[in-house]
Amino acid sequence: MAKSKKLSPAQLLGTLSFHQALLADTRRNRAFHRALAARVRPGHTVLDIGAGSGIWAVVAARLGARRVVAVERDPLLQPVIENLARENGVGDRVEVVCADARRLELPREFDVVVSETVGVEAFDEGIIALMERARERFLRPGGVLVPESVALRAAPAAPFDPGRLSPPLVAAESFASLTRHVPRGVIPERLRTLAPSRQLLRVDLHTARSGDPLPLARARFRVADGRGVGGLAVWVDMGLAPKVALQTRHGTTWTPTFLPVDPLPRGPGRLSLELDWNVARRRWHVEFEGDGGSRHAGDHSPLFAWGVVRPALRRGAAGSRRGRR
Ligand SMILES: C[S@@+](CC[C@H](N)C(=O)[O-])C[C@H]1O[C@@H](n2cnc3c(N)ncnc32)[C@H](O)[C@@H]1O
């Protein structure tokens, strides 16, 4: 059992509405269902890490799995999973374990491990570490993971939000120049991409190690007008099983991430992106080479915004120390 914490009806509402949204995510659910149908064979043993409502544990049992272990760290969800399994007539084959999968011990007996712990930024829900542990401790030799890979894709995009005040009550360029260093989640329907997307990096979950930094990602795009580019949209592309993929560009509960850039020169040209997606040193560097000879290079990182604000904080702290004397 996971370490007990105070649970409240408000938490239950939050948890239920989160999982209700996931259960209503048709694109996601169809893709995961297709992947499990391709992977789970009658008689298999299946481990579902981060089982949530229990949807994939129940699907695996209905596909003929002999035994399914549903691991979920949120204790509020244990009865939810048990009820769903009973309702689907597979209560006798789905065992619910309330625990943090990073500390769990189980026999190395599973033919399939499924884990929908893919975050909006791909790796922010810890899928690399969870699947690494699953591979090393739970998956029998020859067993498979769902998903098997997680990749990032990107495309230049029109300004998502020009960062202007509406109505423009005060000048706010100093603020806008800071927010050009802040990645943000965007409403997919409001995102307008300006060139075909490119894969930035791909992590094979059958080999990835959580201690390894993500490699620096590079991509080049052809754009019709640099001035029309407000930033780069980045989203996730999951390889769930052979020939079963799921992208989070639109139509799912995930949202793409928008990386703003400084204004680029007018006219057609080539845009190069270099992206460090490691959270602690996230940075995106863009270069634009206009067909007419214009050039622009820009570096963006939340650390730069911090670099602008931090000296003022230091001055403020020194000032208040002087004031107290
Ligand atoms: C995005 S939800 C997916 C739920 C369900 N599998 C689905 O696809 O609808 C991820 C779930 O994983 C659980 N989770 C995240 N990290 C976990 C961990 N280390 N151990 C156990 N459960 C975890 C969360 O509590 C959450 O319920």
The ligand as an SDF file (V2000), in Angstrom:
LIG
                    3D

 27 29  0  0  0  0  0  0  0  0999 V2000
   -2.3490    9.5970  -17.2620 C   0  0  0  0  0  0  0  0  0  0  0  0
   -2.9760    8.5480  -16.0320 S   0  0  0  0  0  0  0  0  0  0  0  0
   -3.4180    7.1050  -16.9830 C   0  0  0  0  0  0  0  0  0  0  0  0
   -4.4580    6.2660  -16.3360 C   0  0  0  0  0  0  0  0  0  0  0  0
   -4.9080    5.0610  -17.1450 C   0  0  0  0  0  0  0  0  0  0  0  0
   -3.8410    4.1230  -17.3420 N   0  0  0  0  0  0  0  0  0  0  0  0
   -5.4270    5.4920  -18.4830 C   0  0  0  0  0  0  0  0  0  0  0  0
   -4.6930    5.3670  -19.4760 O   0  0  0  0  0  0  0  0  0  0  0  0
   -6.5440    6.0080  -18.5410 O   0  0  0  0  0  0  0  0  0  0  0  0
   -1.5260    8.0390  -15.1830 C   0  0  0  0  0  0  0  0  0  0  0  0
   -1.8070    7.3150  -13.8740 C   0  0  0  0  0  0  0  0  0  0  0  0
   -0.5690    6.7940  -13.4160 O   0  0  0  0  0  0  0  0  0  0  0  0
   -0.4920    6.9110  -12.0100 C   0  0  0  0  0  0  0  0  0  0  0  0
    0.9440    6.8840  -11.6800 N   0  0  0  0  0  0  0  0  0  0  0  0
    1.8560    7.8020  -12.0630 C   0  0  0  0  0  0  0  0  0  0  0  0
    3.0730    7.4660  -11.6090 N   0  0  0  0  0  0  0  0  0  0  0  0
    2.9220    6.2990  -10.9120 C   0  0  0  0  0  0  0  0  0  0  0  0
    3.8160    5.4760  -10.1940 C   0  0  0  0  0  0  0  0  0  0  0  0
    5.1140    5.7910  -10.0700 N   0  0  0  0  0  0  0  0  0  0  0  0
    3.3330    4.3440   -9.6130 N   0  0  0  0  0  0  0  0  0  0  0  0
    2.0170    4.0450   -9.7010 C   0  0  0  0  0  0  0  0  0  0  0  0
    1.1080    4.8160  -10.3650 N   0  0  0  0  0  0  0  0  0  0  0  0
    1.5580    5.9250  -10.9610 C   0  0  0  0  0  0  0  0  0  0  0  0
   -1.2160    8.2090  -11.7220 C   0  0  0  0  0  0  0  0  0  0  0  0
   -1.6880    8.2510  -10.3800 O   0  0  0  0  0  0  0  0  0  0  0  0
   -2.3450    8.1700  -12.7490 C   0  0  0  0  0  0  0  0  0  0  0  0
   -3.5110    7.5740  -12.2170 O   0  0  0  0  0  0  0  0  0  0  0  0
  1  2  1  0
  2  3  1  0
  2 10  1  0
  3  4  1  0
  4  5  1  0
  5  6  1  0
  5  7  1  0
  7  8  2  0
  7  9  1  0
 10 11  1  0
 11 12  1  0
 11 26  1  0
 12 13  1  0
 13 14  1  0
 13 24  1  0
 14 15  1  0
 14 23  1  0
 15 16  2  0
 16 17  1  0
 17 18  1  0
 17 23  2  0
 18 19  1  0
 18 20  2  0
 20 21  1  0
 21 22  2  0
 22 23  1  0
 24 25  1  0
 24 26  1  0
 26 27  1  0
M  CHG  2   2   1   9  -1
M  END
$$$$
